[in-house]
């Protein structure tokens, strides 16, 4: 097994992404260009998806309310 071929999934917020990109910015551009571009592109895509999900949630019709007959008391 080659550990370099094993994908590792992370969940990061925008501040964490920006901190990683700032750190990569301290390295020679040629070494980190592809990685920084990939991180930035993935973050932008995910933010767009989250925005669309939030918009769809606000535009969804409210759930249908079904009125029920009042319960009849049980006879003893």
C-alpha positions in Angstrom: 0.0 0.0 0.0 1.2 3.4 -0.9 0.1 6.0 1.8 0.5 8.8 -0.8 -2.4 7.2 -2.7 -4.8 7.0 0.2 -7.4 9.9 0.2 -7.9 11.7 3.5 -11.2 13.6 3.9 -11.2 16.7 6.1 -14.0 19.0 7.2 -12.8 22.5 7.6 -14.4 25.9 8.0 -13.6 29.0 6.0 -11.2 30.4 8.6 -9.3 27.1 8.6 -9.1 27.0 4.8 -7.8 30.6 4.8 -5.1 29.8 7.4 -3.9 26.8 5.4 -3.8 28.9 2.2 -1.9 31.7 4.1 0.6 29.1 5.3 1.0 27.7 1.7 1.6 31.3 0.6 4.8 31.3 2.6 6.2 28.5 0.5 7.6 28.8 -3.1 4.6 29.3 -5.4 5.8 26.7 -7.9 5.7 24.0 -5.1 2.2 24.7 -3.8 0.3 26.2 -6.8 -1.7 23.1 -7.7 -2.5 22.3 -4.0 -3.6 25.8 -3.2 -5.7 26.1 -6.4 -7.4 22.7 -5.6 -8.2 23.8 -2.0 -9.5 27.1 -3.2 -11.7 25.6 -6.0 -13.1 23.0 -3.6 -13.9 25.6 -1.0 -15.6 27.8 -3.5 -17.7 24.9 -4.9 -18.8 23.8 -1.4 -19.8 27.4 -0.5 -21.9 27.7 -3.6 -23.6 24.4 -2.8 -24.3 25.4 0.7 -25.7 28.7 -0.5 -28.0 26.9 -3.0 -29.1 24.5 -0.2 -30.0 27.4 2.1 -31.8 29.2 -0.6 -33.8 26.0 -1.5 -34.7 25.5 2.1 -36.2 29.0 2.3 -38.1 28.6 -0.9 -39.6 25.1 -0.2 -43.3 25.1 0.4 -44.3 24.6 4.0 -45.2 21.0 5.0 -48.9 20.2 4.5 -50.9 20.3 7.7 -53.5 17.7 8.0 -56.3 18.5 10.4 -57.5 15.6 12.5 -60.9 15.1 14.1 -60.9 15.6 17.8 -60.6 12.3 19.7 -63.9 10.9 21.0 -63.9 10.1 24.7 -64.0 6.4 25.3 -67.1 5.1 27.0 -66.6 3.2 30.2 
